[in-house]
Amino acid sequence: MNLFKNLFGKKEQPVNPKESKEPWVNVVNTDFDESNPRQGYMELEWNTAFVDFLKQHGYKGKNDEEIVDKWFTELCKNIGAQMDEEAKFVADADILPKARKKVDKKSNVK
């Protein structure tokens, strides 16, 4: 009998992420200015649990949109800073000489 209940019984409906108690955020849309691709936007959607999560981690604002915007702005800045640091990376920097010895051209002494 349980086999039939499992096969034909009511299935547990997946939880709508917007109604979930787990923090959730999603990129809905992105767009950019074709004449200036540095200008654009990302449209986000989120649930209440995500805003509560941000509040617990110190984000504040007049409303949910402002809180999420502050988080997203900080996230983008951190990604940019990380990419900038990676661009400065030198492979095997730990084995490069720390300082070069000066050469005395008159006596050829190092």
N, CA, C and O atoms as CSV, one atom per row, in Angstrom:
chain,resi,resn,atom,element,x,y,z
A,1,MET,N,N,0.818,-1.204,0.000
A,1,MET,CA,C,0.000,0.000,0.000
A,1,MET,C,C,0.865,1.273,0.000
A,1,MET,O,O,0.558,2.242,-0.694
A,2,ASN,N,N,1.946,1.251,0.789
A,2,ASN,CA,C,2.831,2.416,0.820
A,2,ASN,C,C,3.449,2.687,-0.547
A,2,ASN,O,O,3.689,3.838,-0.913
A,3,LEU,N,N,3.707,1.606,-1.306
A,3,LEU,CA,C,4.260,1.766,-2.646
A,3,LEU,C,C,3.315,2.594,-3.505
A,3,LEU,O,O,3.762,3.476,-4.238
A,4,PHE,N,N,2.006,2.324,-3.425
A,4,PHE,CA,C,1.031,3.078,-4.208
A,4,PHE,C,C,0.941,4.518,-3.729
A,4,PHE,O,O,0.791,5.439,-4.533
A,5,LYS,N,N,1.032,4.711,-2.419
A,5,LYS,CA,C,0.987,6.072,-1.887
A,5,LYS,C,C,2.185,6.865,-2.388
A,5,LYS,O,O,2.066,8.041,-2.733
A,6,ASN,N,N,3.340,6.210,-2.423
A,6,ASN,CA,C,4.538,6.901,-2.887
A,6,ASN,C,C,4.460,7.220,-4.378
A,6,ASN,O,O,4.915,8.277,-4.817
A,7,LEU,N,N,3.884,6.309,-5.149
A,7,LEU,CA,C,3.796,6.525,-6.586
A,7,LEU,C,C,2.712,7.515,-6.985
A,7,LEU,O,O,2.906,8.342,-7.877
A,8,PHE,N,N,1.566,7.421,-6.313
A,8,PHE,CA,C,0.409,8.200,-6.749
A,8,PHE,C,C,-0.045,9.248,-5.740
A,8,PHE,O,O,-0.970,10.013,-6.011
A,9,GLY,N,N,0.590,9.283,-4.601
A,9,GLY,CA,C,0.198,10.259,-3.580
A,9,GLY,C,C,0.655,11.658,-3.969
A,9,GLY,O,O,1.365,11.857,-4.955
A,10,LYS,N,N,0.223,12.613,-3.165
A,10,LYS,CA,C,0.622,14.000,-3.413
A,10,LYS,C,C,2.129,14.130,-3.288
A,10,LYS,O,O,2.733,13.694,-2.307
A,11,LYS,N,N,2.705,14.723,-4.277
A,11,LYS,CA,C,4.144,14.967,-4.261
A,11,LYS,C,C,4.408,16.269,-3.501
A,11,LYS,O,O,3.622,17.215,-3.548
A,12,GLU,N,N,5.528,16.279,-2.809
A,12,GLU,CA,C,5.913,17.504,-2.117
A,12,GLU,C,C,6.295,18.530,-3.173
A,12,GLU,O,O,7.175,18.287,-3.998
A,13,GLN,N,N,5.637,19.663,-3.142
A,13,GLN,CA,C,5.900,20.709,-4.112
A,13,GLN,C,C,7.234,21.384,-3.797
A,13,GLN,O,O,7.534,21.657,-2.634
A,14,PRO,N,N,8.032,21.651,-4.827
A,14,PRO,CA,C,9.279,22.365,-4.567
A,14,PRO,C,C,8.976,23.749,-4.002
A,14,PRO,O,O,8.006,24.397,-4.394
A,15,VAL,N,N,9.807,24.177,-3.093
A,15,VAL,CA,C,9.601,25.466,-2.456
A,15,VAL,C,C,10.024,26.568,-3.416
A,15,VAL,O,O,11.103,26.519,-4.005
A,16,ASN,N,N,9.161,27.557,-3.562
A,16,ASN,CA,C,9.496,28.730,-4.352
A,16,ASN,C,C,10.639,29.432,-3.624
A,16,ASN,O,O,10.493,29.764,-2.448
A,17,PRO,N,N,11.774,29.669,-4.290
A,17,PRO,CA,C,12.918,30.264,-3.595
A,17,PRO,C,C,12.587,31.614,-2.948
A,17,PRO,O,O,13.189,31.981,-1.939
A,18,LYS,N,N,11.641,32.347,-3.522
A,18,LYS,CA,C,11.261,33.623,-2.924
A,18,LYS,C,C,10.573,33.425,-1.580
A,18,LYS,O,O,10.571,34.326,-0.742
A,19,GLU,N,N,9.995,32.259,-1.375
A,19,GLU,CA,C,9.290,31.973,-0.125
A,19,GLU,C,C,10.123,31.118,0.824
A,19,GLU,O,O,9.683,30.812,1.932
A,20,SER,N,N,11.307,30.737,0.402
A,20,SER,CA,C,12.166,29.871,1.194
A,20,SER,C,C,12.687,30.585,2.430
A,20,SER,O,O,12.779,31.812,2.468
A,21,LYS,N,N,13.020,29.801,3.427
A,21,LYS,CA,C,13.630,30.347,4.641
A,21,LYS,C,C,15.147,30.436,4.486
A,21,LYS,O,O,15.830,30.999,5.341
A,22,GLU,N,N,15.672,29.878,3.392
A,22,GLU,CA,C,17.096,29.954,3.097
A,22,GLU,C,C,17.362,31.233,2.299
A,22,GLU,O,O,16.582,31.581,1.413
A,23,PRO,N,N,18.461,31.936,2.609
A,23,PRO,CA,C,18.791,33.140,1.830
A,23,PRO,C,C,18.960,32.796,0.348
A,23,PRO,O,O,19.593,31.801,-0.005
A,24,TRP,N,N,18.385,33.636,-0.506
A,24,TRP,CA,C,18.401,33.389,-1.941
A,24,TRP,C,C,18.448,34.716,-2.693
A,24,TRP,O,O,17.713,35.649,-2.367
A,25,VAL,N,N,19.318,34.793,-3.703
A,25,VAL,CA,C,19.377,35.947,-4.589
A,25,VAL,C,C,19.630,35.426,-5.998
A,25,VAL,O,O,20.298,34.408,-6.180
A,26,ASN,N,N,19.094,36.129,-6.994
A,26,ASN,CA,C,19.179,35.665,-8.369
A,26,ASN,C,C,19.339,36.865,-9.302
A,26,ASN,O,O,18.733,37.913,-9.079
A,27,VAL,N,N,20.158,36.710,-10.351
A,27,VAL,CA,C,20.279,37.740,-11.383
A,27,VAL,C,C,19.175,37.483,-12.398
A,27,VAL,O,O,19.137,36.434,-13.042
A,28,VAL,N,N,18.278,38.455,-12.534
A,28,VAL,CA,C,17.134,38.324,-13.432
A,28,VAL,C,C,17.486,38.803,-14.835
A,28,VAL,O,O,17.093,38.191,-15.828
A,29,ASN,N,N,18.231,39.906,-14.906
A,29,ASN,CA,C,18.494,40.521,-16.196
A,29,ASN,C,C,19.791,41.329,-16.100
A,29,ASN,O,O,20.131,41.853,-15.039
A,30,THR,N,N,20.494,41.418,-17.199
A,30,THR,CA,C,21.650,42.298,-17.307
A,30,THR,C,C,21.510,43.093,-18.595
A,30,THR,O,O,20.930,42.622,-19.573
A,31,ASP,N,N,22.042,44.287,-18.579
A,31,ASP,CA,C,21.995,45.119,-19.775
A,31,ASP,C,C,23.176,46.075,-19.727
A,31,ASP,O,O,23.680,46.389,-18.649
A,32,PHE,N,N,23.617,46.539,-20.885
A,32,PHE,CA,C,24.709,47.497,-20.952
A,32,PHE,C,C,24.486,48.442,-22.117
A,32,PHE,O,O,23.739,48.151,-23.051
A,33,ASP,N,N,25.153,49.576,-22.033
A,33,ASP,CA,C,25.090,50.599,-23.068
A,33,ASP,C,C,26.017,50.165,-24.203
A,33,ASP,O,O,27.222,50.026,-23.991
A,34,GLU,N,N,25.484,49.951,-25.389
A,34,GLU,CA,C,26.294,49.473,-26.520
A,34,GLU,C,C,27.382,50.457,-26.920
A,34,GLU,O,O,28.421,50.044,-27.434
A,35,SER,N,N,27.169,51.739,-26.697
A,35,SER,CA,C,28.194,52.724,-27.038
A,35,SER,C,C,29.223,52.873,-25.918
A,35,SER,O,O,30.310,53.407,-26.142
A,36,ASN,N,N,28.889,52.405,-24.718
A,36,ASN,CA,C,29.814,52.460,-23.584
A,36,ASN,C,C,29.567,51.243,-22.699
A,36,ASN,O,O,28.805,51.326,-21.735
A,37,PRO,N,N,30.199,50.118,-23.014
A,37,PRO,CA,C,29.904,48.879,-22.289
A,37,PRO,C,C,30.290,48.911,-20.815
A,37,PRO,O,O,29.957,47.987,-20.074
A,38,ARG,N,N,30.992,49.968,-20.373
A,38,ARG,CA,C,31.291,50.091,-18.940
A,38,ARG,C,C,30.047,50.494,-18.149
A,38,ARG,O,O,30.003,50.360,-16.926
A,39,GLN,N,N,29.050,50.984,-18.859
A,39,GLN,CA,C,27.803,51.398,-18.226
A,39,GLN,C,C,26.746,50.318,-18.440
A,39,GLN,O,O,26.554,49.832,-19.555
A,40,GLY,N,N,26.077,49.956,-17.375
A,40,GLY,CA,C,25.034,48.951,-17.482
A,40,GLY,C,C,24.428,48.675,-16.134
A,40,GLY,O,O,24.655,49.413,-15.176
A,41,TYR,N,N,23.661,47.619,-16.060
A,41,TYR,CA,C,23.042,47.269,-14.796
A,41,TYR,C,C,22.750,45.776,-14.742
A,41,TYR,O,O,22.728,45.086,-15.761
A,42,MET,N,N,22.530,45.306,-13.536
A,42,MET,CA,C,22.065,43.944,-13.300
A,42,MET,C,C,20.815,44.056,-12.444
A,42,MET,O,O,20.803,44.751,-11.428
A,43,GLU,N,N,19.787,43.378,-12.859
A,43,GLU,CA,C,18.541,43.358,-12.102
A,43,GLU,C,C,18.532,42.097,-11.249
A,43,GLU,O,O,18.703,40.990,-11.761
A,44,LEU,N,N,18.331,42.270,-9.944
A,44,LEU,CA,C,18.343,41.150,-9.008
A,44,LEU,C,C,16.966,40.928,-8.415
A,44,LEU,O,O,16.140,41.839,-8.352
A,45,GLU,N,N,16.739,39.705,-7.985
A,45,GLU,CA,C,15.578,39.396,-7.157
A,45,GLU,C,C,16.092,38.607,-5.964
A,45,GLU,O,O,17.120,37.936,-6.056
A,46,TRP,N,N,15.379,38.684,-4.842
A,46,TRP,CA,C,15.846,38.041,-3.614
A,46,TRP,C,C,14.653,37.742,-2.725
A,46,TRP,O,O,13.526,38.161,-2.990
A,47,ASN,N,N,14.935,37.012,-1.671
A,47,ASN,CA,C,13.860,36.732,-0.719
A,47,ASN,C,C,14.150,37.443,0.605
A,47,ASN,O,O,15.231,37.995,0.810
A,48,THR,N,N,13.165,37.412,1.487
A,48,THR,CA,C,13.281,38.069,2.788
A,48,THR,C,C,14.424,37.475,3.598
A,48,THR,O,O,15.118,38.196,4.315
A,49,ALA,N,N,14.622,36.176,3.490
A,49,ALA,CA,C,15.705,35.523,4.235
A,49,ALA,C,C,17.065,36.083,3.813
A,49,ALA,O,O,17.969,36.178,4.643
A,50,PHE,N,N,17.228,36.455,2.545
A,50,PHE,CA,C,18.486,37.022,2.084
A,50,PHE,C,C,18.718,38.393,2.714
A,50,PHE,O,O,19.826,38.696,3.156
A,51,VAL,N,N,17.687,39.209,2.755
A,51,VAL,CA,C,17.807,40.537,3.374
A,51,VAL,C,C,18.114,40.380,4.858
A,51,VAL,O,O,18.953,41.105,5.394
A,52,ASP,N,N,17.454,39.454,5.521
A,52,ASP,CA,C,17.737,39.205,6.940
A,52,ASP,C,C,19.187,38.771,7.133
A,52,ASP,O,O,19.844,39.191,8.085
A,53,PHE,N,N,19.682,37.933,6.231
A,53,PHE,CA,C,21.070,37.482,6.262
A,53,PHE,C,C,22.025,38.671,6.149
A,53,PHE,O,O,23.002,38.763,6.893
A,54,LEU,N,N,21.737,39.581,5.212
A,54,LEU,CA,C,22.582,40.762,5.039
A,54,LEU,C,C,22.545,41.646,6.285
A,54,LEU,O,O,23.576,42.167,6.710
A,55,LYS,N,N,21.376,41.813,6.860
A,55,LYS,CA,C,21.246,42.616,8.085
A,55,LYS,C,C,22.075,42.009,9.213
A,55,LYS,O,O,22.722,42.732,9.972
A,56,GLN,N,N,22.055,40.690,9.320
A,56,GLN,CA,C,22.831,40.012,10.360
A,56,GLN,C,C,24.328,40.229,10.163
A,56,GLN,O,O,25.106,40.117,11.109
A,57,HIS,N,N,24.724,40.537,8.940
A,57,HIS,CA,C,26.141,40.751,8.637
A,57,HIS,C,C,26.479,42.243,8.509
A,57,HIS,O,O,27.498,42.607,7.921
A,58,GLY,N,N,25.629,43.084,9.055
A,58,GLY,CA,C,25.948,44.500,9.188
A,58,GLY,C,C,25.457,45.435,8.105
A,58,GLY,O,O,25.732,46.633,8.169
A,59,TYR,N,N,24.748,44.939,7.122
A,59,TYR,CA,C,24.246,45.830,6.075
A,59,TYR,C,C,22.992,46.533,6.588
A,59,TYR,O,O,22.123,45.924,7.213
A,60,LYS,N,N,22.927,47.840,6.301
A,60,LYS,CA,C,21.788,48.643,6.748
A,60,LYS,C,C,21.295,49.483,5.585
A,60,LYS,O,O,22.040,49.782,4.651
A,61,GLY,N,N,20.034,49.856,5.657
A,61,GLY,CA,C,19.465,50.709,4.633
A,61,GLY,C,C,18.049,51.087,4.981
A,61,GLY,O,O,17.459,50.560,5.924
A,62,LYS,N,N,17.507,52.016,4.199
A,62,LYS,CA,C,16.141,52.492,4.426
A,62,LYS,C,C,15.111,51.417,4.073
A,62,LYS,O,O,14.022,51.368,4.645
A,63,ASN,N,N,15.484,50.547,3.106
A,63,ASN,CA,C,14.562,49.499,2.658
A,63,ASN,C,C,15.371,48.323,2.123
A,63,ASN,O,O,16.599,48.384,2.057
A,64,ASP,N,N,14.686,47.267,1.746
A,64,ASP,CA,C,15.358,46.059,1.251
A,64,ASP,C,C,16.221,46.349,0.022
A,64,ASP,O,O,17.334,45.836,-0.094
A,65,GLU,N,N,15.705,47.173,-0.893
A,65,GLU,CA,C,16.444,47.486,-2.118
A,65,GLU,C,C,17.782,48.153,-1.797
A,65,GLU,O,O,18.799,47.830,-2.412
A,66,GLU,N,N,17.785,49.074,-0.845
A,66,GLU,CA,C,19.017,49.773,-0.494
A,66,GLU,C,C,20.023,48.824,0.171
A,66,GLU,O,O,21.226,48.920,-0.073
A,67,ILE,N,N,19.531,47.924,0.996
A,67,ILE,CA,C,20.404,46.942,1.656
A,67,ILE,C,C,21.056,46.036,0.613
A,67,ILE,O,O,22.267,45.820,0.651
A,68,VAL,N,N,20.264,45.508,-0.311
A,68,VAL,CA,C,20.796,44.618,-1.344
A,68,VAL,C,C,21.731,45.393,-2.266
A,68,VAL,O,O,22.752,44.855,-2.696
A,69,ASP,N,N,21.404,46.638,-2.575
A,69,ASP,CA,C,22.264,47.455,-3.431
A,69,ASP,C,C,23.630,47.680,-2.776
A,69,ASP,O,O,24.656,47.615,-3.452
A,70,LYS,N,N,23.650,47.942,-1.482
A,70,LYS,CA,C,24.928,48.130,-0.783
A,70,LYS,C,C,25.760,46.852,-0.834
A,70,LYS,O,O,26.968,46.897,-1.064
A,71,TRP,N,N,25.105,45.715,-0.618
A,71,TRP,CA,C,25.814,44.435,-0.695
A,71,TRP,C,C,26.375,44.207,-2.098
A,71,TRP,O,O,27.536,43.829,-2.252
A,72,PHE,N,N,25.548,44.436,-3.120
A,72,PHE,CA,C,25.960,44.161,-4.489
A,72,PHE,C,C,27.093,45.095,-4.923
A,72,PHE,O,O,28.022,44.672,-5.611
A,73,THR,N,N,27.012,46.348,-4.523
A,73,THR,CA,C,28.074,47.310,-4.836
A,73,THR,C,C,29.382,46.882,-4.195
A,73,THR,O,O,30.431,46.918,-4.839
A,74,GLU,N,N,29.329,46.474,-2.927
A,74,GLU,CA,C,30.539,46.017,-2.245
A,74,GLU,C,C,31.083,44.742,-2.894
A,74,GLU,O,O,32.296,44.593,-3.046
A,75,LEU,N,N,30.206,43.838,-3.271
A,75,LEU,CA,C,30.613,42.606,-3.940
A,75,LEU,C,C,31.354,42.923,-5.235
A,75,LEU,O,O,32.415,42.356,-5.495
A,76,CYS,N,N,30.808,43.820,-6.045
A,76,CYS,CA,C,31.443,44.190,-7.313
A,76,CYS,C,C,32.801,44.843,-7.082
A,76,CYS,O,O,33.756,44.557,-7.805
A,77,LYS,N,N,32.895,45.710,-6.090
A,77,LYS,CA,C,34.182,46.344,-5.771
A,77,LYS,C,C,35.209,45.299,-5.354
A,77,LYS,O,O,36.368,45.368,-5.764
A,78,ASN,N,N,34.790,44.335,-4.544
A,78,ASN,CA,C,35.714,43.290,-4.097
A,78,ASN,C,C,36.184,42.421,-5.258
A,78,ASN,O,O,37.351,42.032,-5.309
A,79,ILE,N,N,35.293,42.117,-6.181
A,79,ILE,CA,C,35.675,41.331,-7.356
A,79,ILE,C,C,36.680,42.121,-8.188
A,79,ILE,O,O,37.675,41.564,-8.651
A,80,GLY,N,N,36.427,43.415,-8.379
A,80,GLY,CA,C,37.355,44.254,-9.128
A,80,GLY,C,C,38.716,44.331,-8.459
A,80,GLY,O,O,39.743,44.255,-9.134
A,81,ALA,N,N,38.736,44.480,-7.136
A,81,ALA,CA,C,40.004,44.547,-6.405
A,81,ALA,C,C,40.752,43.226,-6.512
A,81,ALA,O,O,41.973,43.213,-6.666
A,82,GLN,N,N,40.033,42.126,-6.433
A,82,GLN,CA,C,40.659,40.807,-6.542
A,82,GLN,C,C,41.269,40.620,-7.932
A,82,GLN,O,O,42.374,40.095,-8.065
A,83,MET,N,N,40.552,41.046,-8.952
A,83,MET,CA,C,41.068,40.919,-10.317
A,83,MET,C,C,42.303,41.799,-10.494
A,83,MET,O,O,43.246,41.413,-11.185
A,84,ASP,N,N,42.302,42.980,-9.874
A,84,ASP,CA,C,43.447,43.875,-9.949
A,84,ASP,C,C,44.661,43.238,-9.282
A,84,ASP,O,O,45.772,43.325,-9.803
A,85,GLU,N,N,44.455,42.602,-8.138
A,85,GLU,CA,C,45.560,41.935,-7.445
A,85,GLU,C,C,46.093,40.763,-8.260
A,85,GLU,O,O,47.303,40.546,-8.321
A,86,GLU,N,N,45.200,40.013,-8.880
A,86,GLU,CA,C,45.628,38.876,-9.694
A,86,GLU,C,C,46.425,39.346,-10.908
A,86,GLU,O,O,47.323,38.643,-11.371
A,87,ALA,N,N,46.102,40.527,-11.424
A,87,ALA,CA,C,46.834,41.062,-12.579
A,87,ALA,C,C,48.259,41.442,-12.185
A,87,ALA,O,O,49.151,41.451,-13.033
A,88,LYS,N,N,48.481,41.754,-10.917
A,88,LYS,CA,C,49.807,42.126,-10.422
A,88,LYS,C,C,50.634,40.906,-10.034
A,88,LYS,O,O,51.814,41.040,-9.708
A,89,PHE,N,N,50.042,39.741,-10.065
A,89,PHE,CA,C,50.707,38.526,-9.619
A,89,PHE,C,C,51.912,38.209,-10.495
A,89,PHE,O,O,51.846,38.300,-11.721
A,90,VAL,N,N,53.008,37.836,-9.854
A,90,VAL,CA,C,54.217,37.415,-10.562
A,90,VAL,C,C,54.478,35.967,-10.182
A,90,VAL,O,O,54.663,35.645,-9.009
A,91,ALA,N,N,54.491,35.106,-11.177
A,91,ALA,CA,C,54.758,33.690,-10.913
A,91,ALA,C,C,56.140,33.538,-10.305
A,91,ALA,O,O,57.088,34.204,-10.721
A,92,ASP,N,N,56.245,32.680,-9.345
A,92,ASP,CA,C,57.518,32.370,-8.683
A,92,ASP,C,C,58.152,33.595,-8.036
A,92,ASP,O,O,59.377,33.666,-7.937
A,93,ALA,N,N,57.359,34.549,-7.598
A,93,ALA,CA,C,57.901,35.753,-6.963
A,93,ALA,C,C,58.715,35.405,-5.727
A,93,ALA,O,O,59.620,36.149,-5.351
A,94,ASP,N,N,58.404,34.285,-5.095
A,94,ASP,CA,C,59.122,33.896,-3.876
A,94,ASP,C,C,60.565,33.469,-4.160
A,94,ASP,O,O,61.375,33.429,-3.233
A,95,ILE,N,N,60.910,33.150,-5.407
A,95,ILE,CA,C,62.285,32.731,-5.695
A,95,ILE,C,C,63.092,33.817,-6.403
A,95,ILE,O,O,64.273,33.629,-6.693
A,96,LEU,N,N,62.450,34.955,-6.679
A,96,LEU,CA,C,63.181,36.059,-7.298
A,96,LEU,C,C,64.069,36.717,-6.248
A,96,LEU,O,O,63.718,36.719,-5.068
A,97,PRO,N,N,65.211,37.274,-6.648
A,97,PRO,CA,C,66.081,37.943,-5.673
A,97,PRO,C,C,65.342,39.107,-5.032
A,97,PRO,O,O,64.625,39.851,-5.700
A,98,LYS,N,N,65.528,39.252,-3.732
A,98,LYS,CA,C,64.851,40.320,-3.007
A,98,LYS,C,C,65.465,41.681,-3.339
A,98,LYS,O,O,64.741,42.662,-3.504
A,99,ALA,N,N,66.778,41.745,-3.435
A,99,ALA,CA,C,67.444,43.004,-3.761
A,99,ALA,C,C,68.646,42.687,-4.634
A,99,ALA,O,O,69.295,41.654,-4.465
A,100,ARG,N,N,68.927,43.548,-5.532
A,100,ARG,CA,C,70.078,43.346,-6.405
A,100,ARG,C,C,71.313,43.960,-5.757
A,100,ARG,O,O,71.249,45.013,-5.123
A,101,LYS,N,N,72.419,43.283,-5.931
A,101,LYS,CA,C,73.689,43.809,-5.408
A,101,LYS,C,C,74.182,44.886,-6.365
A,101,LYS,O,O,74.058,44.764,-7.584
A,102,LYS,N,N,74.745,45.944,-5.784
A,102,LYS,CA,C,75.283,47.031,-6.593
A,102,LYS,C,C,76.680,46.654,-7.073
A,102,LYS,O,O,77.447,46.014,-6.354
A,103,VAL,N,N,76.988,47.052,-8.270
A,103,VAL,CA,C,78.294,46.756,-8.854
A,103,VAL,C,C,79.119,48.041,-8.856
A,103,VAL,O,O,78.674,49.086,-9.331
A,104,ASP,N,N,80.305,47.938,-8.325
A,104,ASP,CA,C,81.255,49.050,-8.356
A,104,ASP,C,C,81.987,48.945,-9.685
A,104,ASP,O,O,82.822,48.057,-9.859
A,105,LYS,N,N,81.686,49.844,-10.633
A,105,LYS,CA,C,82.240,49.750,-11.988
A,105,LYS,C,C,83.757,49.973,-11.994
A,105,LYS,O,O,84.446,49.494,-12.895
A,106,LYS,N,N,84.276,50.687,-11.008
A,106,LYS,CA,C,85.708,50.967,-11.004
A,106,LYS,C,C,86.520,49.733,-10.642
A,106,LYS,O,O,87.566,49.475,-11.238
A,107,SER,N,N,86.046,48.979,-9.676
A,107,SER,CA,C,86.830,47.823,-9.229
A,107,SER,C,C,86.184,46.496,-9.613
A,107,SER,O,O,86.738,45.430,-9.342
A,108,ASN,N,N,85.027,46.561,-10.236
A,108,ASN,CA,C,84.260,45.360,-10.590
A,108,ASN,C,C,83.976,44.480,-9.371
A,108,ASN,O,O,83.913,43.256,-9.482
A,109,VAL,N,N,83.809,45.105,-8.224
A,109,VAL,CA,C,83.488,44.376,-7.001
A,109,VAL,C,C,81.984,44.410,-6.823
A,109,VAL,O,O,81.327,45.440,-6.976
A,110,LYS,N,N,81.481,43.264,-6.499
A,110,LYS,CA,C,80.030,43.171,-6.295
A,110,LYS,C,C,79.713,43.274,-4.831
A,110,LYS,O,O,78.545,43.219,-4.446
